[in-house]
């Protein structure tokens, strides 16, 4: 049984974002990376625990004029005080936080892409509807022109001009349909949706999207940016690694003991033995010094990279903000132009019926109105895309999901 369009599920913006995250191979890979980093952190943390081993040995000795054997079982422990004191493993624990922040940034990328596709599909659909309405008006105008031509008040040229304009609009509609189809296919693949034609999206109220005041640009708006936070986390992890290098310079505590079965007939017999001591690192050829210098250089590198990313993001946000300001002003002007062209279309129709203006005058007025309406939708789309980019960069996911409820 084939389901009708009415029975197919309608996806909201929030539904699409959730499905895109669930279907993201990148986010799945990030989750596996976090799990692997957690295991690595557990491994490094285990270095603070004494390492315990044992021996079970038999030894034969052949002497003159006799031979004998010795058997012993012993247990020994090696405890690295440096790993305990310097808390080796903190860097790996910080790496877990870094991986989580990287996953959050990738999640924002998924949210931004799915939201942009969702809104683009709806806006293209709206543009197609505008053209459909225009074609409907021209069909009515064609019948009117046909009647006037038969009555002898208009020529066949007027009828051909109208039909030519209708075909042009149908061509524009076909081109937009291709764009919409490609967008739907891309979104369907992103969501793991099997059939793009069955992808039905809930409509959004985009007319008032420029109503709320524009967000302000300052360094504070980047406080929640996970990319910057991930660099802070990397710096902190590298600082921990610098501290952990000194762990190798701190002595190890060595403990041991066991039972010895001595078969030497001239010896004192079997006995127990307990050992305790420390293993002191004396000279490693400036190894720790070079490692510290290298680690500190890596820290400075990460700090510089973070500052560069921060500056580039501020430049990017400033550009996005400037676009939002200009697009809002352009949209206001386009709305004024729409009001004027609507009046012009009304007068052109009256004048055409009265025989005052030509058919081209009427078609030109209609064309200007349609072009204005399409331009408004295109400007709204550009404004929305830049607004989404601003919210993604500043990690304001709640603002993006609010787009699904309208303004």
C-alpha positions as CSV (number, residue, x, y, z in Angstrom):
1,X,0.0,0.0,0.0
2,X,1.3,3.4,-0.9
3,X,1.1,6.0,1.8
4,X,-0.3,9.4,0.8
5,X,1.5,12.6,1.6
6,X,-0.9,13.3,4.4
7,X,0.1,10.1,6.3
8,X,3.9,10.5,5.9
9,X,5.6,11.9,9.0
10,X,6.3,15.6,9.0
11,X,9.8,16.5,10.4
12,X,10.3,19.6,12.5
13,X,13.6,21.5,12.5
14,X,14.3,19.9,15.9
15,X,13.6,16.4,14.5
16,X,16.0,17.0,11.6
17,X,18.8,18.2,13.9
18,X,18.4,15.2,16.2
19,X,18.4,12.8,13.3
20,X,21.4,14.4,11.7
21,X,23.3,14.1,14.9
22,X,22.3,10.5,15.4
23,X,23.3,9.7,11.8
24,X,26.6,11.5,11.8
25,X,29.5,9.2,11.3
26,X,31.9,12.0,12.4
27,X,30.1,12.2,15.8
28,X,30.2,8.4,16.1
29,X,33.9,8.5,15.4
30,X,34.3,11.2,18.0
31,X,32.5,9.0,20.6
32,X,34.9,6.1,19.8
33,X,37.8,8.5,20.2
34,X,36.6,9.6,23.6
35,X,36.2,6.0,24.7
36,X,39.8,5.2,23.5
37,X,41.1,8.3,25.3
38,X,39.3,7.2,28.5
39,X,41.0,3.8,28.3
40,X,44.4,5.5,27.7
41,X,43.8,7.7,30.8
42,X,43.0,4.7,32.9
43,X,46.3,3.1,31.7
44,X,48.4,6.1,32.6
45,X,46.6,6.5,35.9
46,X,47.6,2.9,36.8
47,X,51.2,4.0,36.9
48,X,50.6,5.4,40.4
49,X,49.8,1.9,41.6
50,X,52.8,-0.3,42.7
51,X,53.8,-2.9,40.1
52,X,53.9,-6.3,41.8
53,X,55.6,-9.4,40.4
54,X,56.9,-12.7,41.5
55,X,59.6,-15.3,40.9
56,X,59.6,-19.1,41.3
57,X,63.0,-20.4,40.6
58,X,65.1,-23.6,41.0
59,X,68.9,-23.5,40.6
60,X,71.3,-26.5,40.5
61,X,74.9,-26.1,41.5
62,X,77.6,-28.6,40.7
63,X,80.6,-28.3,43.0
64,X,83.5,-30.6,43.9
65,X,83.1,-32.9,45.6
66,X,79.2,-32.5,45.7
67,X,76.3,-30.7,44.1
68,X,73.1,-29.2,45.5
69,X,70.0,-27.2,44.4
70,X,68.3,-24.1,45.7
71,X,64.7,-23.2,45.3
72,X,63.1,-19.9,46.1
73,X,59.7,-18.1,45.7
74,X,59.7,-14.3,46.0
75,X,57.4,-11.4,45.5
76,X,58.6,-7.9,44.6
77,X,57.0,-4.5,44.2
78,X,58.1,-1.4,42.4
79,X,56.3,1.8,43.3
80,X,57.0,5.0,41.3
81,X,56.7,7.8,43.8
82,X,57.1,10.3,41.0
83,X,54.0,9.2,39.2
84,X,52.1,9.4,42.5
85,X,53.4,12.8,43.5
86,X,53.1,14.4,40.1
87,X,49.7,12.8,39.5
88,X,50.7,11.2,36.2
89,X,47.6,10.7,34.1
90,X,46.1,14.2,34.6
91,X,47.2,15.1,31.1
92,X,45.3,12.1,29.7
93,X,42.2,13.0,31.8
94,X,42.4,16.5,30.3
95,X,42.7,14.9,26.8
96,X,39.2,13.4,27.4
97,X,37.8,16.9,28.0
98,X,39.6,18.0,24.8
99,X,38.0,15.2,22.8
100,X,34.6,16.1,24.2
101,X,35.0,19.7,23.2
102,X,36.1,18.6,19.7
103,X,32.9,16.5,19.5
104,X,30.8,19.5,20.5
105,X,32.3,21.6,17.7
106,X,31.6,18.8,15.2
107,X,28.1,18.6,16.6
108,X,27.6,22.3,16.0
109,X,28.8,21.8,12.4
110,X,26.2,19.1,11.9
111,X,23.5,21.3,13.4
112,X,24.5,24.2,11.2
113,X,24.5,22.2,8.0
114,X,21.2,20.4,8.7
115,X,19.5,23.7,9.7
116,X,20.8,25.5,6.6
117,X,19.5,22.8,4.3
118,X,16.1,22.7,6.1
119,X,15.5,26.4,5.8
120,X,16.9,26.5,2.2
121,X,14.4,23.8,1.1
122,X,11.5,25.8,2.6
123,X,12.6,29.1,1.1
124,X,13.0,27.6,-2.4
125,X,9.6,26.0,-2.0
126,X,8.2,29.4,-1.1
127,X,9.9,30.9,-4.3
128,X,8.2,28.2,-6.4
129,X,4.9,29.1,-4.8
130,X,5.4,32.8,-5.7
131,X,6.1,31.8,-9.3
132,X,3.0,29.5,-9.3
133,X,0.9,32.5,-8.2
134,X,2.3,34.6,-10.9
135,X,1.6,32.0,-13.5
136,X,-2.0,31.8,-12.2
137,X,-2.3,35.6,-12.7
138,X,-0.9,35.4,-16.2
139,X,-3.3,32.6,-17.1
140,X,-6.2,34.8,-16.1
141,X,-4.6,37.7,-18.0
142,X,-4.1,35.5,-21.0
143,X,-7.8,34.6,-21.1
144,X,-8.6,38.3,-20.7
145,X,-6.3,39.2,-23.6
146,X,-7.7,36.4,-25.7
147,X,-11.2,37.8,-25.3
148,X,-10.0,41.3,-26.1
149,X,-8.1,40.0,-29.2
150,X,-11.2,38.2,-30.5
151,X,-13.2,41.4,-29.8
152,X,-10.6,43.3,-32.0
153,X,-9.4,45.6,-29.2
154,X,-6.0,43.9,-28.8
155,X,-3.7,42.2,-31.2
156,X,-2.4,38.6,-31.2
157,X,1.0,40.0,-30.3
158,X,-0.4,40.8,-26.8
159,X,-1.5,37.1,-26.4
160,X,1.9,35.8,-27.6
161,X,3.8,38.1,-25.2
162,X,1.7,36.8,-22.3
163,X,2.3,33.2,-23.3
164,X,6.0,33.8,-23.7
165,X,6.1,35.3,-20.2
166,X,4.3,32.3,-18.8
167,X,6.8,29.9,-20.4
168,X,9.7,31.8,-19.0
169,X,8.2,31.5,-15.5
170,X,7.7,27.8,-16.0
171,X,11.4,27.6,-16.9
172,X,12.3,29.5,-13.7
173,X,10.1,27.1,-11.8
174,X,11.8,24.1,-13.3
175,X,15.2,25.4,-12.4
176,X,14.1,26.0,-8.8
177,X,12.7,22.5,-8.6
178,X,16.1,21.1,-9.5
179,X,17.7,23.2,-6.8
180,X,15.1,22.0,-4.3
181,X,15.5,18.4,-5.4
182,X,19.3,18.6,-4.8
183,X,18.8,20.2,-1.4
184,X,16.3,17.5,-0.4
185,X,18.7,14.7,-1.5
186,X,21.5,16.2,0.5
187,X,19.4,16.6,3.6
188,X,18.0,13.1,3.2
189,X,21.5,11.6,3.1
190,X,22.5,13.6,6.1
191,X,19.5,12.3,8.0
192,X,19.8,8.7,6.8
193,X,16.4,9.1,5.1
194,X,15.9,6.4,2.5
195,X,13.6,8.3,0.1
196,X,14.1,12.0,-0.4
197,X,10.7,12.4,-2.0
198,X,9.0,11.2,1.2
199,X,10.9,13.9,3.2
200,X,8.2,16.3,4.4
201,X,9.3,19.3,6.5
202,X,7.2,21.4,8.8
203,X,6.9,25.0,7.6
204,X,8.5,27.9,9.5
205,X,7.4,31.5,10.0
206,X,10.3,33.3,8.4
207,X,8.6,36.6,7.8
208,X,9.5,37.9,11.3
209,X,13.0,36.5,11.5
210,X,14.5,40.0,11.2
211,X,12.3,41.3,14.0
212,X,14.5,40.5,17.0
213,X,17.4,42.9,17.6
214,X,20.8,41.9,16.1
215,X,23.2,40.2,18.5
216,X,26.2,42.2,19.5
217,X,29.8,41.2,18.6
218,X,32.3,41.1,21.4
219,X,34.9,38.7,22.8
220,X,32.4,37.7,25.5
221,X,30.1,36.0,22.9
222,X,32.9,33.5,22.1
223,X,33.1,32.4,25.8
224,X,31.1,29.2,24.9
225,X,32.8,28.4,21.6
226,X,34.0,24.8,21.9
227,X,36.9,25.3,19.4
228,X,38.5,28.0,21.6
229,X,37.7,25.9,24.7
230,X,39.4,22.9,23.1
231,X,42.6,24.9,22.7
232,X,42.5,25.9,26.3
233,X,42.1,22.3,27.2
234,X,45.1,21.3,25.1
235,X,47.2,24.0,26.8
236,X,46.2,22.7,30.2
237,X,47.0,19.1,29.2
238,X,50.4,20.1,27.9
239,X,51.2,21.9,31.1
240,X,50.3,18.7,33.0
241,X,52.7,16.8,30.7
242,X,55.5,19.3,31.5
243,X,54.9,18.6,35.2
244,X,54.8,14.9,34.7
245,X,58.3,14.8,33.1
246,X,59.8,15.4,36.6
247,X,58.2,12.1,37.7
248,X,61.2,10.2,36.2
249,X,63.6,12.1,38.4
250,X,61.9,11.0,41.7
251,X,63.2,7.7,43.2
252,X,61.2,4.4,43.1
253,X,60.5,2.5,46.2
254,X,61.4,-1.2,45.8
255,X,60.1,-3.9,48.2
256,X,60.5,-7.6,48.0
257,X,60.6,-10.8,50.0
258,X,60.3,-14.6,49.7
259,X,61.2,-18.0,50.9
260,X,64.5,-19.7,50.0
261,X,65.0,-23.4,50.1
262,X,68.8,-23.9,50.4
263,X,70.0,-27.5,49.7
264,X,73.7,-26.6,50.4
265,X,74.8,-29.1,53.0
266,X,77.3,-26.6,54.3
267,X,74.9,-23.8,54.5
268,X,72.5,-22.5,57.2
269,X,69.4,-24.2,55.7
270,X,66.2,-22.7,54.4
271,X,65.3,-19.1,55.2
272,X,63.0,-16.1,54.6
273,X,64.2,-12.9,53.2
274,X,62.7,-9.4,53.1
275,X,64.1,-6.6,51.0
276,X,63.4,-2.8,51.0
277,X,65.2,0.0,49.1
278,X,65.0,2.8,46.7
279,X,66.0,3.1,43.1
280,X,67.6,6.5,42.5
281,X,67.9,8.0,39.0
282,X,71.3,9.6,38.8
283,X,72.1,10.6,35.2
284,X,70.1,10.4,32.0
285,X,72.1,12.8,29.8
286,X,69.8,15.9,30.2
287,X,66.9,13.9,28.9
288,X,64.3,15.4,31.3
289,X,65.6,19.0,30.6
290,X,65.2,18.6,26.8
291,X,61.8,17.0,27.3
292,X,60.7,20.0,29.4
293,X,61.9,22.5,26.9
294,X,60.1,20.6,24.1
295,X,56.9,20.4,26.2
296,X,57.0,24.1,27.0
297,X,57.5,24.9,23.3
298,X,54.4,22.9,22.5
299,X,52.5,24.8,25.1
300,X,53.5,28.1,23.6
301,X,52.6,26.8,20.2
302,X,49.1,25.9,21.4
303,X,48.6,29.3,23.0
304,X,49.6,31.0,19.8
305,X,47.2,28.8,17.8
306,X,44.4,29.5,20.2
307,X,45.0,33.3,19.9
308,X,45.0,33.0,16.1
309,X,41.7,31.0,16.1
310,X,40.2,33.5,18.5
311,X,41.2,36.4,16.3
312,X,40.0,34.7,13.1
313,X,36.6,33.9,14.8
314,X,36.2,37.6,15.8
315,X,37.0,38.7,12.2
316,X,34.5,36.2,10.9
317,X,31.8,37.3,13.4
318,X,32.4,40.9,12.5
319,X,31.8,40.1,8.9
320,X,28.7,38.1,9.7
321,X,27.4,40.9,11.8
322,X,28.0,43.5,9.1
323,X,26.1,41.2,6.6
324,X,23.2,41.0,9.0
325,X,23.0,44.7,9.4
326,X,23.2,45.3,5.6
327,X,20.7,42.6,4.7
328,X,18.2,43.9,7.3
329,X,18.5,47.3,5.6
330,X,18.1,45.8,2.2
331,X,15.1,43.8,3.3
332,X,13.4,47.0,4.6
333,X,14.0,48.7,1.2
334,X,12.7,45.6,-0.7
335,X,9.5,45.6,1.4
336,X,9.0,49.3,0.4
337,X,9.6,48.4,-3.2
338,X,7.1,45.5,-2.9
339,X,4.4,47.9,-1.6
340,X,5.0,50.3,-4.5
341,X,5.1,47.6,-7.2
342,X,1.8,46.1,-5.9
343,X,0.2,49.4,-6.4
344,X,1.8,49.7,-9.8
345,X,0.4,46.3,-10.8
346,X,-3.0,47.3,-9.8
347,X,-2.9,50.5,-11.9
348,X,-1.3,48.7,-14.8
349,X,-4.2,46.2,-14.9
350,X,-6.8,48.9,-14.7
351,X,-5.1,50.9,-17.5
352,X,-4.7,47.8,-19.6
353,X,-8.4,47.0,-19.4
354,X,-9.2,50.6,-20.2
355,X,-6.9,50.5,-23.2
356,X,-4.6,53.2,-21.8
357,X,-1.4,51.1,-21.4
358,X,0.1,48.3,-23.5
359,X,0.3,44.6,-22.7
360,X,4.0,45.0,-22.2
361,X,3.4,47.7,-19.5
362,X,1.2,45.2,-17.6
363,X,3.7,42.3,-18.0
364,X,6.6,44.5,-16.9
365,X,4.7,45.6,-13.8
366,X,3.9,41.9,-13.0
367,X,7.5,41.0,-13.6
368,X,8.8,43.7,-11.3
369,X,6.5,42.5,-8.6
370,X,7.5,38.9,-8.9
371,X,11.2,39.8,-9.0
372,X,10.8,41.9,-5.9
373,X,9.0,39.0,-4.1
374,X,11.7,36.6,-5.1
375,X,14.4,39.0,-4.0
376,X,12.8,39.4,-0.6
377,X,12.8,35.6,-0.1
378,X,16.4,35.4,-1.3
379,X,17.4,38.2,1.2
380,X,15.5,36.4,4.0
381,X,17.4,33.3,3.2
382,X,20.8,35.0,3.2
383,X,19.9,36.8,6.5
384,X,18.8,33.4,8.0
385,X,22.0,31.7,6.9
386,X,24.2,34.4,8.4
387,X,22.1,34.4,11.6
388,X,22.6,30.6,11.8
389,X,26.3,31.0,11.3
390,X,26.4,33.6,14.1
391,X,24.6,31.2,16.5
392,X,26.9,28.3,15.5
393,X,30.0,30.3,16.1
394,X,28.8,31.5,19.5
395,X,27.4,28.1,20.4
396,X,23.8,29.3,20.9
397,X,22.0,26.1,19.9
398,X,18.9,27.2,21.7
399,X,18.6,30.1,19.4
400,X,18.7,27.8,16.4
401,X,16.0,25.5,17.7
402,X,13.9,28.6,18.3
403,X,13.8,29.1,14.6
404,X,11.6,26.0,14.4
405,X,8.9,27.7,16.6
406,X,9.0,30.9,14.6
407,X,9.1,34.5,16.0
